[in-house]
Amino acid sequence: MAPKTTTLMCQKRLMAKGIVQGVGFRPFVYRLADELKLAGTVLNDNQGVEIVLQGESAKIDLFIARLQSSPPPLARIDELVFVEEPISTTFDHFNILQSETSDSQAIVAVSADKSTCADCLTEMQDKHNRHYLYPFTNCTNCGPRYTIIKHLPYDRHFTSMADFDMCEQCAKAYHDPFDRRYHAQPVSCNHCGPQLSLYVDNVQVNCQSTEVITQTVTLLNQGKIVALKGLGGFHLVCDATNDAAVITLRKRKHRPAKPLAVMAANLEQAKHLAVGTDVEWQVVDSAEKPITLLAKMTRSLEALVNPDLLDRQPSKDARPVLAKSVAPGIDRIGIFLPYTPLHHLLLQQFNKPIVATSANRSGEPIICSLEGIISQLGHVVDAIVDHNRPIANACDDSVVQVINDQLQVIRLARGYAPLTLAHGLEPSNFEPTLAVGAQQKNTIALAFNRNMILSPHIGDLFSLEAEQYFEDNLTTFKRLYHFSPKCIINDNHPEYAPSQWANRFIAQHYGVTPLSTQHHYAHILAVMAANQYRHKVIGFSFDGTGLGDKGILWGSEVMLADVNTFTTLAHFSEFKLIGGEQAIKQPVRILLALLFDSYTVTQISQMPIPAIKRLSLIELNNLHRLWLNNSHCIPCRAVGRIFDALAVALGLIELNEFEGQAGMLIEAQAAKAMSLTAATIIEARDSSVIGSANVDTEQVSLLSIKALPQADIIIWQSQELFKDIIEIICHTKDPAKVYIPKICNQFIRAIADSIKHIAQEYPQYPMVLSGGVFQNKHLLSHCLTDAETDNHLVLSPKLVPINDGGIALGQLWYALHCYQNKSETKQGE
């Protein structure tokens, strides 16, 4: 008889770091250990999740392999360390231990909020389920995370759910490792959780929580404006098909033209409002549920997409038509879907799209409290839907678009942020580092241990309230991660609010290392950081402003850059911002500065440009005098400002009513050019203003940007470009139908061609396209297509915004390599 074999038992201790709390990690570990008949423990602490496993060595190895290959859906393991150790205590079973906390620096990453999952939505429609029509239903796979957390580890008593005692059924689910709601910290139901309340004309209405949604639907149908409390703040909502309601909202909020986001009831309804590719609709319906910029649905597009609908008789179920005032003058619309149970229930009853824009005063942070709505926007709203679950951390909606099937994040917020990235450097080579970001679209970034963390969108820092919100976010991240910076890096611009904050902090804290870096270089570095790339790239950094050398505002920079330094290869020629920042608000001043080099005041006064026609000859002469004398003028070479000048020249704008308005309008016109046919070419010509020769409208298709070398740098000639454009404008009789779309399309194509020609000289280096100008869908699409044709690698920004929202990460990437270089120098000595 063969001898009986015995299986050797062993013990391994694992530490998982990354997004491993609040995502169902511990119950997943428990169920996997139970399935493999392993004993041991699992617990959360502020370092991550610690797992102790006892059992057969082969089964422990299988456990590790499955954990690495198939973690929970919302989890992300950045690091999994495991060591074998002697068995000191034998476990009889596997157990989930109570979380631990300490004052040591946190390593675990805070999870972003996620939209309501399909399982919870199903339960909300089940009359026999305790979550039936409950507007705060959630589970381990969905619901609030970042917006309710106060401290790490992520446990209920450290969240804004701490004051809600669970009923017997919720408590049973919460403590059952085999239940979907095991340690889902916001778990609750109609019996024990948060409740809704309704205020009309700032006075509370005496009604039950279950009645609030029905009454809100009635108010929306009456054309009322409602403040609706969501995950990270309030929305201002109204009927998106009611033009009078939308116009009322615009007037009350003093938002005359900026597009408003629209929330559709479901994907089917969204597809009646906008046109998108399969990839775009996948993004719209993803777990993050971002606001996604899509092409507006028009009748001509409807005929292509849904031709059968055009033959149907109108009915009460006919497709909704958006009010024209939702997004005037542009061909795109920001669409998103309900992402909380409350949104689902409201839209299910209303069954029409709603405008859902952030509740804030212009330039200030999103409002998170009932008191804030009443005091700041009480005059704007007719009603308020509040609830009694406090928002611990404000968080706006994310905004994205898809270009050439690649996701581009415009505003990093709910669903994606806080964004945690690995840096791949040795943690012992640097100190905890804080990057404070830019003045506009501000975010902050932290680096410690093996992580870089980019905060959600904070916003523009032009008010005391916004600066306070910036400091509140700093406090939040310092508290969550027990983070105390030993190095702070800011923008070179000394007057930026983050730069001034950094200087004050450094002055008050001994031993903190100060660093700064150039704005447009940081744009390039941000994309490099997203890819953990350290070597040379050819970077194109195009935006609206940013301080360069000698007081010049840059924004058209072509750089050969790595993590240590950059060399400028090309940029647009400089022009003057007459009156400084006033020129950004009144961009006719930018156009005039570009024209004064080539034309007299008299010639300019005769040009058929509405914004110029509104200026008196005295005003023109005064502006010319300021331009000649450099009085109150700032030299500039930013592409964003060139877009402003073109929009004025074509009569698209006279004042900048919101940031990026010119670019959006030019992009919309460029899209129109795609549908022009040869039959619409202008036949009549006019030579009454400048010169005697008629200009063939086909010359628009030949628009190009002249490039002149100057001291080893290519200078694209801004003034010559506008001279060509003005010649076309002044010799064309029918601008509306042909030349405006054509100029816009060829202007974008000319910039893309200029990028292509320089990139072709440096095929050995990956390309980086960064800065707010590359949010222009047509421009970036041209550039990506050209690069693909040339087999030129383009580094993707991934989830990092290419506008100023990514600046903090670029600053951080530079600072980490300053430390790395010092460490390598020490080792070499």
ZASE-927675 format. One record per residue (C-alpha): x, y, z. Coordinates in steps of 0.05 Angstrom, whole numbers, plus 5000, padded with zeros to 4 digits. Example, Ala and Ser with C-alpha at 12.3 -4.5 7.8 and 13.67 -1.06 7.14 Angstrom:
2
524649105156527349795143
***
This chain:
829
500050005000502850684980504451165036499351725047501752405021500853045060499953735030504854255055501554875082504655565073502956285088503656895043502357625060499958075003499458834999495159114943495759854926491860274878484260354872482659784920477860094970470560244958470459794897468559114927475658884935475158555003468858144988472057944922478157704961473657355011469656984958475956784920479256524983472956145001472555834932479855594937479055355009484355845035484456115106486956795129484957525134483858155093483558875118483659585094488660095119491160745091496660375054491759955014489059245026493058735065491557995054494357405093493356725060494356035090493555395050496654984996502155344959499155194890492355474911495556104939499256204873492656094836489356614881494757124865494356984790486757074789487057704831492058004782488557794719481257904739480458404796473658714812470759134755472059814788478759634820485659794793491659454824497859904815502359464857501558764887507258564934507257874966512157515011512256815041512856805116512856285172506156085202505556345273498056295281493655795245487056055217480955605215477456025161478056665121475957305157474958035139478158465193475859155214479659705178485660045209487960765205494261125224497761795216502561525165502161755093496461415055498261004994491360744974487961134918481161454928476161184879472061634834464461644836460961154789454161164756448460724778449460004755444359574718442959134779440959724822436660014766432959354762431759344837429060054834423459804787421659204830415659364875417658794921424659054933426359524990429959974939423660084897423860794869429160964921433361564896439661364933440260624914447460384906451959774915459259594914459459684839456560384835454961014872458661574907465961494930470262124927464462594940462662275007469562085035472662485092478462045113482061405092481060825098474460845061469560615114462560855130464361235193469461635152464161855102458062315100453761695111456261635183449861925213445261445176444160815218442760215174436159845181436359095195436058895122441359385099445859185157445158455139447158605067452859055089455958505133454957925084461257805042456957434991452258024982453158554927452659094981457958815027461559435056458459885004459260495049453160895023448560295028441460495049434260435030427560795038427360585111434060835135437561275084437661985058431162315037429162854988426163535004422964064959423264814964419065284921420866024921426065844975420565585022420264845040414164465014410763995062411163345023414162655029420762464996416962004949412662584924418463054909420062774840412862804817412263524839418963694806416463404740410363854745414864454756419264284696413164204652411064904673417765174648420765284717428165294735430064784788436464694828437563944834442563654883446963114852453262744873458363304875453963924874447564224847445264264775440764814748435664434707429864604661426064314602431164294545425564294493422464934521425865534489422666024536425165634597432265594570432366334553429766494623435466084653440566444609437867124629437666974703444566654703447667194658449966664609447966934541451466454494455665904526452865214508448764854560449464104574443463664562441663034601437462544561432862034594436361444561440961254503435161194453432861904469440062164464440561874394434762324373438562934397445562804370449362394320455261974342459661394323459460724359465460934400462161594420455761244443459960744483463061344519456261664532453761014563460160834601460460754676463161464681457261774644461062404623458262994585460262804514460763304457457063044396454463314330447563624337441963244304439063644245433463464198438463294143442462844190435862534214434362354142440961984137440761654206433261514213429961614145423661234166422161744220421062294170414961944140411561834207405762264230407262704290405062404356406062494430411962004424415362414369422762534379424363124425426963754391432064154431430864894442435165304395437765704454441165084485447465154442446565744394451165814334455065164341454064484311455464074373451763924437454063644504449963024519449962584581445662064613442861994684448261764731444761744798438261394818435162084829436762294757433961634730427461714768426562434748427962324674423761694674417662094694419262724654421162324591424262934558431463184558433363704610438564244611443264064668448564584679452964684741449765114795454765674807455766404796460166574737467366404751465866104819465765384845459764924840454965004899454064404945449164634999441964875004444365495039449165654982443665584930438866034968444066574982447566574915442466334864435866434900433966954848435566464791431565844812424065744822425065104863430364694897430863934904435363794963437263175003440363065071446662685051452263205057457163284999464063215031467963394967465063794910465963504841463363764775461363344714466763094668466763344596469762934539469762844464472062304416476762484360479061944310476161424359480661684415477661954480479762664497478162924567476463664568474463714641476963174688471863084743466262604764467461884742474861974725477762374783481562364827486062054773491561614800497561454756503961064768510361454755515260864750520761214791524160974854520361304912526661384954529361854901524362424914520562774969512862854971511563374917505663834903504264174836499264744841497364804768495165394726490666004735485165744690481965054692486064934754487564244781492864034831497463424829501063034883506762534880508662064937510761344942509261044873503361474854501762124820494762384835491162904793485363244827478563364798477364024761477764624808476565184758478865884741481966254799479566964787475467074850476467014925471266454926475066074873481666164909478465914973475865304935482965184911485465184983479664745005481764224953488964254977486464135048482263545025488063184992492863345048487763055097486062435056493262235043496562525106500562905055505563445073509463705012516963775015517264064945512364534911512464704837508465254803507865624737513166144719507766684718508767044785501767344786497966684779494066554843497165854851504166144844502766664897499866124943506065704933510666284950506766425014506865685034514365625022515666265062511865975121514765265120522165165128525664675082520464645027523864634959521165144909520864994834517365304775516765144701514365464637506965394621507365114550513064644568508464374623503164234571508063774535510463464600503263294620502462834560509262534572507262394645500862044621505461574582511161534633515461804576522262134592525862194526525562724471519062894437517063404385511663784421506364274395503664694451497965144425493365534470490766234486495766514536501666334580507666734601513966604561520666974561521467734563514167864581511567554516505167144518506666484484501665984456504165724388510365354412513764794376518864474422524063934421523163724494524863204545523963174621529763654633529064214583526464444516528764794453524065234412523465024339517765464314512165944332507566464302510167174293508367654350502668144350500268624403494468554451492269284450490069444521492768794548487168344574481968814546483868554477481667844498474768104518474368554456478068154403477168674348483368974380487268334363484868364291486869094286493768954313494668434258492168914205495969554226502369254197499369214127493869734121492570464138487170664187483070924129483470274091481669884153475670324167472770144099473269394108466569014110467668754180461968894229466268984291470669494255464669854226462069974296468470344315468771094302474671374265476871694331476771014366480670704308485871254311486571194386487670444381492670554326496371054369496670554427499270034378504670504351507070724420506570034453502270374506498569854547500369314496502768604510506568224456503167564440503866974393498266514417494166104368487966184410488266944400489066844325482566444326479367044361481867514307479167064251472367014284471967774287474267844215468767374191463367714233462367104278463567484343464768194367465768044440468467414473462467194514465866554539472666224532473565834468467466154435471366354373474265664364467465324370464265794319470065704270469764954278462264964264463365374201468964904179464064324184459364694137464864734085464663974079457664014049459164563999458964363926461964673865455064943846455165403907461565753887460766503885460366773814460167513831466367873854467368563883473768973881471169613913475669643974482769413963486269343898483269273829483968533814478268063831479967493877477566813855473866493914477665853899483766203928480666053996482565323984489765553975490265904042496965754073501566014127508266294105514166054146520666444151526966214186529766684238535866504281534565754273527165834291521465794241516766394247509766304219507566974192501167174229500467854194501467564124496167034139491067574156492967994097491067394053484567294090482668034086483968034010478867474003473767804049474068464012473268163943467467683955460067853950456867243982460467094047454966724084454366144036461466014014467366404037466266394113465865634117471565564067476166044102474865704169476165014140482465234103484965624163484664994205487664584149493365094141495265034215495164274209499564304147504564744183504764244240505663674190511464004154515464114217513863424246516363104182523263384197523463004264520662314249525061994302521462334359514362194382509462764373505663104429499663544413497563934474494264584495486964814491487264954416487664204403480664134432478664354362476163704333477663864261484764094275486663494318483363014270487463294212493863254254492562534276490862314205497162654177501462324231498461644216499861734142507061904158507661324208509361844261507961614333503362084372503262024447496062014473494162454532489661884555485262144612489562764624486463414598490563744543488064424565490464764628487164214669493363794655498564324672499364084745501263384722506363674674509364094730509663474773513163064719518463604714519463644790520162884798525762874747529263454779529663014841531562414799537262794767539863004836539462284860543262034800548562574809549462374881550161644863555361824810559762224858
***
